[in-house]
C-alpha cells in the first residue's frame, strides 16, 4: 500500500518549493520540484515506488530525492558544477542552496584552481568539459550573464554529454501552466504567469514579472524588476535593462533595450533601443557585455 507521509502546498517548505514523501514497506521516496505545487512532486514520488526501474535513484539506496524538471521528464540531480564564478555564478549557487541541490564547485577560466568562491572551490577552467568522462552524466548550470556566451557554453556541455539544469528559487511565483526551458535562472520574488513560455537559457533577475502567454526566446536576459506584459514577444538573445516595461509588442532577436525603457512599439532584430517610449538608436553592440 502506498502511503503519503507529507505534503506542502502554497507555502514553500524549508528546503524545496513542492515536496511529497511516499513510503511502502521499508522503502521511502522523497520527491521535490522547483514549482510551488506539491501535486507534481506527489505524482513523481508515487511513480518511483510503482516503477522504480524507470528512474535513477540518488545514491542507489533505499532512499532517493528526485527533481521533477519543469521542461519535462524527471532526472536525479546529485550535484551541480557551475560554469562561471562571477556574480551570476555565485547567485546561481545560492539558488541551488535554496533548492537543496549540492554545488560541488565552479569552472572558471579567470581564477586559479582551488580558489574558494563562497565556500566552493574552483575546479578548473572550461577546458575541463572536453576532458574524457568529466562532463558525462554530470549536471551543470551556466553562470554567465552574456546571452551569447551563455548559450555557447551550454551547447559545449551538451556536446560533452553533460546536463544543463534549471534553477528556480522556491520563493519565485511560477504558474504550473508556464513553460520554463532547460538552463533557465529564476531567482526569488519573480512571477511567471499562466501560459508564459521561457526558452532555453533564459536569465531573469529578482522582481521581474512575466505576463500571461508572454514569450521569451532562448538566451533572453532580463534585468532587475523588468515588467513583461501579457502576450509580449522577446526574441532570442535579447537583453532588457533593469526597470524596463515591455508592452504587448514584438522585440526581434539580439536587441538591447536600455534600463527604464518603455517598449510600446515593435523593435526590429539586432537594434539598440532606449527611452520612453523606446526608440531604436542603432545596431546592437555586443562587443562588450550589456550587463
HELIX and SHEET records of a PDB file:
HELIX    1   1 UNK A   38  UNK A   50  1                                  13    
HELIX    2   2 UNK A   52  UNK A   54  5                                   3    
HELIX    3   3 UNK A   58  UNK A   60  5                                   3    
HELIX    4   4 UNK A   87  UNK A   98  1                                  12    
HELIX    5   5 UNK A  126  UNK A  130  5                                   5    
HELIX    6   6 UNK A  147  UNK A  159  1                                  13    
SHEET    1   A 5 UNK A   3  UNK A   7  0                                        
SHEET    2   A 5 UNK A  18  UNK A  24 -1                                        
SHEET    3   A 5 UNK A  27  UNK A  33 -1                                        
SHEET    4   A 5 UNK A  63  UNK A  68  1                                        
SHEET    5   A 5 UNK A  74  UNK A  75 -1                                        
SHEET    1   B 6 UNK A 116  UNK A 117  0                                        
SHEET    2   B 6 UNK A 120  UNK A 124 -1                                        
SHEET    3   B 6 UNK A 103  UNK A 107  1                                        
SHEET    4   B 6 UNK A  80  UNK A  83  1                                        
SHEET    5   B 6 UNK A 139  UNK A 142  1                                        
SHEET    6   B 6 UNK A 163  UNK A 164  1                                        
SHEET    1   C 8 UNK A 167  UNK A 168  0                                        
SHEET    2   C 8 UNK A 185  UNK A 186  1                                        
SHEET    3   C 8 UNK A 203  UNK A 204  1                                        
SHEET    4   C 8 UNK A 221  UNK A 222  1                                        
SHEET    5   C 8 UNK A 239  UNK A 240  1                                        
SHEET    6   C 8 UNK A 256  UNK A 257  1                                        
SHEET    7   C 8 UNK A 271  UNK A 274  1                                        
SHEET    8   C 8 UNK A 279  UNK A 283 -1                                        
SHEET    1   D 6 UNK A 173  UNK A 174  0                                        
SHEET    2   D 6 UNK A 191  UNK A 192  1                                        
SHEET    3   D 6 UNK A 209  UNK A 210  1                                        
SHEET    4   D 6 UNK A 227  UNK A 228  1                                        
SHEET    5   D 6 UNK A 245  UNK A 246  1                                        
SHEET    6   D 6 UNK A 262  UNK A 263  1                                        
SHEET    1   E 5 UNK A 179  UNK A 180  0                                        
SHEET    2   E 5 UNK A 197  UNK A 198  1                                        
SHEET    3   E 5 UNK A 215  UNK A 216  1                                        
SHEET    4   E 5 UNK A 233  UNK A 234  1                                        
SHEET    5   E 5 UNK A 250  UNK A 251  1                                        
END                                                                             
